[in-house]
């Protein structure tokens, strides 16, 4: 019996598959079939991490809301609250994105161009894939007052993002100022989504962290197992109920990769929130295996959005069976590129997981 876990962006999901008496790994075609149909189903999850604080939603009726209806308190959703998980792991699957110094996705690498380390021990790569699959994406659009003079740039960025989209992708749209609001829920219509997002008018303070929490909540009902969040913002926050450390803890243990385009046009920021914007965005995206692209010229924002759109759809999936199975502490992962390609390439990936036995 072999247990397989997907390290999509942190939340490890285990599915036990019976493969008879054959003690070898499945063929490539069998593995892909299982990977598409069964591996992502939640199974045999036993326990909760003691290493990460469970973030319970504050009991406040003025919290993040949806245009459909206020995020009815998360308590009402019962067992669906996002929780850190520990799972049995025999095979770890790790999505990896590779880019060059110009932020262009690199898609021509082969299995031998990668080396994976868990702790200090190199692991044998037993599975390798570059298959593209549809994604469920939550788009978070900052429409607070600080973005008033950048709203047209955000709209242009959305157009470029959708120009590089997969028509099968599923979208959720959330606009945030003083609180996040769901503008579009589970749609594949880019025209409908653009209409909703492009009609949003800026004003009010910024609740970016609450918007991330709401996006995680919405993506629990996503159609696809691959999930991502795109944030278009200057990274400031002065109205959220949730704290940065709480959101970072949640996203680190979630199954969602987060990307951001940060617009910072001047070295002299106006507020403490704007000065911290880059740090906050990078802190949220990096722990999920995603990344933040910051630009200092609004004319570069649309291309940054297009770059992220392509990166979401050009990932390698590397699989390995950990050489050490004992222990339940956080396991660090490092991916090195052994390719001699010039100029140097950079890999983005989730840097650890919590096992359970």
N, C-alpha and C positions, 0 to 999 in steps of 0.2 A: 504494500500500500504506500502511495507516495503523496505527500502533502505539498501543495504548490501555493506560493504567496506572491501576489503582485505588489511591488513597491511603487505604485503609481505616482504618489507624491508624498507618501508617508503612512497612509492608513493601510495596513497590511490585511489582505483578505485571503482567507485560507479555504481551499476546496479540496476535499479528499476524493481521489479518483481510484477506483479499483482497476488494475491493469492485469488481472489474472496472475499467472505464475511466472510471467516473463520478467526477469530482474533487470532488464535494460530500459533505457529511456525510450519513449515512443518515437516513431518516425516523425519527420518534419511535418508531413501533411496531417498526421493524426494530431500532433501537438497543436498545430494552428487551428484545427477544427475544434478541439477542446478549448483552446484559448479563447475562441470567438464565442462559444456557446455556454461554457460552464464555469471557467476558471474564476470569473468575477463574482459568482454568486456567494453571498456571505454564508460561510459554513464553519461549524465547529469553532466558533469564537468563544474563548473561555477566559473571562477575566478582564480586568481593567488596570491600566498602568498606575502604579503608585508614584512613578517618577515625574508625571506631568499633572499639574492641578486640573481638576475638573472644573470647567467654567460654567457655572449656572447662570442663567439670564437674570439680571436684576429685576426685582418685582416692582416694575414701574409702568404705569399705563401710558406713559408718554414716550415709549421706546420706538424702535424702528418700525415703520409701517409699510404696508403694501397698498397700492391703489385699489386692489381688490378688496382688501380688508386688513386691519392692523395685524401684524405678525402674531395674531392671537397669542397670548403669552406662550412662550415655548413650553411652559409647564403643561399646557393643555395637550401638547403633542406626545406626552408620556415618554415611552422608551426611545423616541427618535432623537433625543438630545445628542449633539456631537460628543463623543467620548473617545479618549485615547484607548487603543486596543492592544492586546497582546494575543498572538496567535501561534499555533504550531507551524513551524516552517521547515520544509525539506528543500524546496527549490525557491529561490528568490528571483523575481523578475524586475529588472531595473530599467526604466526608460531613460535614455540619454540623448540630449541634443548637443550638437557640435557646431560651432561657428568659427569663422575666420576673423581677423582683426577688424574687418569692415562690417561685422555682424551679419554676414551672409551665412545661411545654413549650409553645412557641408554634408552631402548625402552619399558620397562615393566610397566611404570607408568600409573595410571588411572586418570580419571577426578578429583576425590577427592584428589589427590596428589598435585593439583595446586590451587593457589589463585591469582586472578588478582585485581590490584588496579589501578584506574585512578585518579590521584591526590592522595588524602588521603582516597578515598572511595572505599571499596571493591565492586567488580562487580560480578554479578551472571554469572557463566559460562553456557551458553545456548547451546553451540555446542562444541563437542570434537571429534577429529579424529586423527588417526595415519597412515592414508593411504599414501602410497608412490606413487609418480607420476613422470613421466619423467621430466627432467630439460634441459634447454638450458644453456650451460656453455661456457664462454669465458675464455680460458687459456692464461695467460700472462707470457711469459718466458723471463727472464732477460738475454740478451746475450751481455751485456756491458763488458768493459774491467775488471771491478771489479769482474766479475764472471768467469774470464778466467780459474782459477784453480778449479772452482766448477761446470763447465758445465757438467761433467760426472755425478756428484751427482744429478743435476737437471734432467738429462735424466733418471736416475734410479728412481727418484721420480715420473716422468710421468708414467713410467711402472707400478708402484704400484698404482698410482691413477686410471689408466685405468683397472687394475685388479679388482678393487672394483666398477667399473662403471655399470650402467644400460645400456644394449644394445640399449634401445630406446632413450637414451639421445642424444641431439643435441650439436655439438661442433663448436666453433669458436677458431681459434688459432692466437695469436698475439705475435710476437717477438719484443723486444724493446732494442735499444741501444741509438744512438743519436736521433732517432725518432721511433715510433711504426710502424710496418708493418703487415698487415694481411697476414698470411701464408695459412690459410685454412678458408673457409667461409661456414658455415652452412652444416656440414657433420655429418653423423652418422657412418662413417667408421673410427674405431679406428686405423686400420693399416695405412690408408692414413694420418691420423692426426699425428701419431707417426713418420712416415717418414718425414713429413714436419718439425716437431719440433726438431727431433733428428739430422737433417742435418744443423741446424742453427749454425753458427760459431761466437764466441764472439769477441768483439772489439768495441772501441769507448766509449763516455760518456753515461750517463743514463738519459732517459726521461720516468720515471715510471708514473708520473702523467698524462702525455699526453697519455700514453698507457691506463690508466683507462678511460680517456675521450673517446678514440676511442672505447674501449670495450662497454661502455654504448651506444654509437652510433650504433655499430653493433648489439647489442642485441635488438634494437628497431624492427628489422625485425625477431626476434626469433620465432621459431615454437611454443614453449610452453610458458605458462603464468608464470611458475616458472622459474626464471632466477638467475644465479649466476656467479661470477667471481672468478677465482683462480689465485693468484699471486705467482710466485716462484722467489724470489729475496732476496738481502741483504738490500733492503729498501732505498738505497741511490738514490739521484736524483740531477743531476747537469746540465740538458739540457732541462727541460720542459718549455713550454710557460706558462702553467697553474700553479697557486700557490696552496699550500696545502689547504688553507682556501676555495678556489673556488671549488676544487674537493670534499672536505668534505661536503660543502653545497649541491653540486649536488647529491652525493651518498646518503646523508641523506634523500633527497626527492625523490629518485628513487625507482623503484620496483625491485631492484637487491640486493641480499645478496653477500657480498664480503668476501672471505677467503684468507689467505696468509700463506705461509711457509717461514719463515725468517731464513737465515743461518748466524749465527754470531759466528765464531769459536774462536775469541780472545777477551779478555777484552780491549786490546789496539788497537783501531780502527785507521786506517790510515788517514782518512779525516773527515771533519765535516759532510759530507753527510752520511758516514758510522756510525758515532756516533748518528746521528738522525734517522737512519734507523728503529730501533725498534719503536720509537715514531711515525714515519710517518705511518708505516704499521698498527700499532694498532689503530691510530687515524682514518684511512680510514675504516678499517674493523668493528670496534666496533659500529660505528654509524648506520651501516646497519643491525645489528643483527647477523653478522658473527663473525669471530674471527681470530686472528693471533696465530699460533704456532711457537715459536722461538726455535731453537736448537743450541747448541754450539759444536756439533759434526756432521760432514757430514754423518756419518754412520746412524744417526737417521732421516735424511731427508726423505728417502723413506717411513718409517713408519708414519711420520707426514703427508705426502701426502695421504696415505691410510686412516688415521684417519679422515681427512677432507672429503675425498670422501664418507666415510660412514656417517659422520655427515650430509652432504647435503641430504642424502636419508633417514634419520631417524629423522623426525620432527613430533612434535605434532602441531595440529592446534586448537587453543582455540578461541571460539567466545563468545562475550558478547554484550549486548545492554547498552550503556552508561546511567547511571542514571541521569546525567545532560546533557541536550542537548544545553543549551544556551552558547553563546560565540564562538569566532572564533580564539582564541589564541591556541598556541601549548599545547597539552595535554600530560602530562607525564604518562607513563605506568610503572608499576612495577609488576613483576611476582615473587611470592614466592612459594617455594616447601614446602608443608606441610608433605611430606613423612618423616618418621623417619628412612629412609635408612641410613646405615653406610657403608663406610665413607660418609661425606657430598657430596652432588651433587651440580652442578652449572648449571644454566639456561642461555641461550643466546637468545636474542630476541630484536626486534626493540623497543626502549624506548619512543616512542611518535608518534603523528600524528597531522595534522592540519584539524579541522573540518570546515564546512561551512554551513550556513543556509540561 
